[in-house]
Amino acid sequence: MKKLENVIANTIEAVERGKEDLFRLETDVRNEYDRCLRQLLDIKIRIDRVIGEVDRLEDESRKLRNQLMVVNRDFNRYSKEAIKETYDAAHEKMMELMQKRETEKILRLQRDHLAQNLRTLENAKKRSEDLISSISMALKLLTHDLTGYFNQLGEVQHTNNVGLSIIKAQEEERRRVARDIHDGPAQSFANIVMRAEFCLKLMDVNPDQVRDELQDLMWLVRGSLEDVRKIIFDLRPMSLDDLGLLAAVKRYTEQYMEDYKIHVELNVMGREQRVDNSLEIALFRIIQESLTNARKHSGAPEVVITIEYHKDRINLMVRDNGRGFDMAKVRQEKQGVSFGLTGMGERVHLLKGKFDVRSAPGKGTQVLVSIPLEEEKQSK
């Protein structure tokens, strides 16, 4: 995901640079187009002026040719000076007319060349505008649509990571339960079998001692039964399904205080209401995990649990007065894979809630949870 994010960022940067270069090119093309257009207008004015001069010279040249024809018909009536002057005037006017026509020709060629340049520049300007529009669309795709897809991909990946973490947590819980059963009830049951066999043999040797052995065996069975009930409660408290979150938490905290001598204060604000079973399980597991952390890591003599019932959400706070910890340091050491804080946050994320942990060395720890209630999921 990080590499993909870098690729997208570099691509956006490259496209933005290309867009800026294209803007500058489009500006240059527009300026050149305006310059050529001004030149074309100027040449058209000059051509109109030259055409007027050519028309005037043609009219004057025609009059001189007519006068020259008159002189040629009545050659004897004019002096040599008059004839020469007429010839010279006609020739000079003809030369001036030819120069003006040549000027007109050159101006027309320049006009046609500028007109061609204008068409080329106009096409270039249109292509530049189309390219800028296309790049703008590409940037929009990269910065908005693709970023949105990237965020969705990130959410999918996060969901996958959450799923993997839950699977790891399930396997870890199964290992813990297997270890608890092996170290507790399994050992006790094996001992019960041995004691029962001993009682059978003792009945033939010393029947009076069997009563004491059976009494010890009964206490051993009761202890094993209590261990089994405790394991079952940790796996899934029956009271959570039957009576709701508060009943399960009250029973759990009472047993917790008896086992670990840590005082737990439970505060309830608002009117208790039954909500979706998955939400109650999540809140119970967060409380359970918070109390476990307080016992194992915090060294706190007291824990306060506050549950707030609102119309549209449930808020939970678990606060201890233990030694606290450095959040950044713990996350770095655990590399984000521990199921403690990460697992609690993932549970809340799946329920679209808010999760926060506040702690500092020597200042205890607060776990804050706020989960919205969906009306159709609330129990009636």
N, C-alpha and C positions, 0 to 999 in steps of 0.2 A: 504494500500500500504506500509505503514511504517512497519507493522508487517511482511508482506510478504518479504520485503527487509531484515529485521533482520533474518528471517528464512533462506533465501538464503545465507546470509553472514555466519551464524552459520554452515550451512550445508557445505559450501565451506571450512570453517576452519577445521571442523571435517574430511572431506575427505582428505584434505592436510596433517593433522596429521597422518591419516591412511596410506597415501602414503609414508610419511617419515618412519613410522614404518615398512612398507613392504619393503622399500629400505634397511633398516638395516637388516631385516630378510633375504632378498635375498643376501646381502653381506655375512652374516654369513653362509648361505647355500653354496655359491660359495667357500668361504674359506675352509669349511669342505670338499667340493667335491675335491678341489685341494689337500688338505692334504691326503685324502683317495687314490687319484690317485697316489700320490707320494709313499705312502706305498705299494700300489698294484704293482707298477713298481719295487720297492725294493724287495718285496717278490718274484716276478717272477724271478728276477736275482738270488736270493738265492735258489729258487727251481731248476733253471737250474744248479747252482753250485752243489747242493746236488745230483741231478740226475747224474751228471758226476761222483761224488764221489761214488754213489751207483753202477754205471756201473763198475767203477774201482775195487771196493770191491768185486762185484760179480765175476769179472774175476780172481781176486786173490784168492777168496774163492774156485772157481772151480779148480784152479791149486792145491790148498792145498788138496782138496778132492781127486783129482786124485793121488796126492802123497801119501795120506793116504791109498788109495786103493792098491797102489803098496806095501806099507809097510805091509798091512794086508795079501797080497798074499805071500810075502817072509818074514813072521814074524821072521823066524829063522836067517835070514841074518843080521838083525839090532839089535842093543843093546837096552836095556830098555830105556836108556837116549834118544836115537835117536827117538824111538817110542813115548815116552812121549813128547818130544819136538815137534814132528809133530802133535800129538793130540792137544797139547796146542795152537800151532799156528793156527790150523784149527778152534778151538773153539773161540779163541780171534778174529779171522777175522769174524767168523759168528756173534758174539756179536756186533762187530763194524758195520757190515752190517745191523743188526736188528735195531740198534740205528739210523743209517742214514735213513733207511726206515721209522722209526717212525717220525724222524724229517721231512722227505719229506711229510708224511701224515698230520702232524700238519700244515706245511706251505701251503699245498694244501687247508686245511680247512680254514686257515686264508685268503688265496687268494679268495676262494669262498665267504666267509663272506664279505670281502671288495668289491668284485664285486657286491654282492647284495646291500650293502650300497651305492655303486656308482650309481646303477640303481635307488634306492630310492631317493638319493640326486639329481640325474639328473631330475627325475620327479618333485621333489619339486622345483628345480630351474626353470623348464619350467612353472610350475603352478604359481610361483612367478612372472615370467616375464609376463605371460598372465594376472595376476591380476593387475600388475602395468600398463600394457597397457589399461586394462579395466577402471582402476581408472583414468588414464590420459584422456581417452575418456569422462568419467563422469565429470571430472573437466572442460574439454573443453565445455561440454554441459552446466554446471553450470555457468562458467565464461564468456562464449561467447554467445552460442545459447540462453540459458535460460535468461541471462541478456538482450539479444536483445528482447526476447519475453516480459520480464518484462518492458523494456523501451517502447515497443509498447503498452503494457497494460497501462502504465502510460500515454502515449499519448492519448489512448482511454478514460481513466478516465478524463484526462484534457479536452478533447473534450466534454465529457459529462458535466463536470463542466461548461465549456464555454456555452454549450447549456442551462443549468439550469440558469446561470447568465443572459443570453440573455432573457430567459423567464421571470425571475424576473424583468429585466429591462423593458421589454415590459409591464408587469403588473404595474410597478411603473409609466411608462409613461402614461398608460391609466388612472391611478388614478389622475395623475397630470392634464391631459387633462380634465377629468371629473370635477375636482375641478375648473380648469380655466373656463370651460363652465358654471358651476353652479354659481361661484362667479362673472362672467362677463356677457356674452351674455344672459344667462338664467334669471338673475336678471333684466337685461336691458329690455328683451322682456316682462317680467311680468310687468315692469313699463310702457312700451309702451302700453300694453293692457289696463292698468288702465287709462293712460292719454287719450287713444282713447275713452274709455267709458266716461271719463269726458268731452271730447270735444262734444260727442253726446248729453249729457245732457245739456251742456253749450249752444248749438245752440238754444235751446228753451228758455233759460233764458237770455243770453247776447251774441248775435251773433257777436258783434264787438270784443269780447275777444277771440273768437275762432281762429282768425288769429294768435295772439301771441302764443296761446297754440300749434297750428299746427307748428309754427316756432320752438318752443322748442322741439316738438316731432320729427321734421325733424333732428335736431342736435343730438337728442338721438339715432335716427335710424342710422345716419351716424357713431356715436361713436361705436354703437353695431356692425355695419358692419365691422368697422376697427378692432375691437377685434376678430371677427370671422376670418377675413383674416389673422390676426397675428397668431391665433391658427393653421389655415391651413398651414401657412408658416412654423411654427415650426414643424408640423407633417411631411410635405413633400413639400419643396419649389418647385413650378412649374418651376421656372427658372433653377433649377438643372437638370431637365429632358430636358427642351427645349434648354437652352443656355449653360449648363455645369457648372463645379465647380466654376470657377472664378466669373461668373456672380452672382451665388447664394451667394458666400462669400461676394462679394462687397455689395450686397443689405443687407445682414444680418448685416455686420459690420456698415453700415450707420445707420440702425435702432438701432443697439446696442449703437452707440455713441450718438444718439439723446435721447435714453431712459435713459442711465445711466451716461452720461457725462464722459465717459472713452475714451481717444483717442486710436484709433486703426490704426496702419500703416500696409498696405498690400504691400509686395514686391513679384514680380514674376520674376523668373530667367528661361531662356530658352524659347522655343516657346510652347505656350499652345497647348495641344492636347486633344481631347476627348478620354477617356479610358472607361473601363468597368464600367457600372452603379453602381455595388456594391462597386467598389473602390472609386468612387466619393462620394457615400453616406457615406462610412466609414470616408473618409477625412473630409467631411463636419461636421459629427457628432463629430469627434475629435476636430475640431476647435470650434464647438458650446459648447462642454463640457469644453474645456480649457478656453473659454471666461466666461462661467458661474462660473467656479472655481475662475477665477481672480476677478470676481465681488463679489462673496460670501465670499471668504476666504482670498484673497491676499491683498485687499485694494490697488491695483496698479492703478496709474493714467494713465498708458500707457501700451499698449500691441502691440508687433510687430509680424506679421504673415509673414513667408517667405515660398513660394512654389517654388520648383525647379523641372523643367521638364527635364528629361534626356531620352535618347533613350530607356533604359532598366529599368528605375525606376522613381518613384516620391518621392521626399524628402519634408518633411514638418517640420517646426519649429515654435512653438508658444512660445514667450518669454514675460514675464511680469517683471516689476520692483517693485513688491510688497514685502511683508514681508517674503515670503518663508516659508519653514517648514522642519521638520525633517522626512525624508522618513520612517525610521525604526519605529519611534514612531507612525506615522499615520497608517502604515500598521498594527501594533500591536493593536492599539485602534479600528480600523475598522475590525480586524480579517479577512482581505482579502475578505470581502463580499460586500463592497461598490461598486457601479457601476461606480464611478468616474474614478480613475486611472486604476482600475482592468478592467473595461469595455472597456476603450480605448485600453489597452494592448491586450485584448481578440479579439477585432475587427481586430487589426493588425496581431495577431497570425493566425487567420482564413485566412488571405490573404497572409500568409507565409512571412510577413515582419518583420522588426526590430522596437522595441519600447523601448524608454528610457525616464526617467524623471530625471532631475537634479535640485536639490533644496537644499537650506540651509537657516537657519534662517537669515533674514536680507539681503539675496542676490537674491531674486526673484526666479522664477521658469521657467525652460525650458522643453517643451515637444518636443521630437525628434522622427520623424517617417520616415521610409524608406520602401517603398513597391515596389517589383519588378513588372514589366509589362510583361505579357505574350502576345507575338505578335499576337496570334490568337484571344486575347480578346480585343485588341485595336480597337477602332472604326475607320473606314476608312473615 
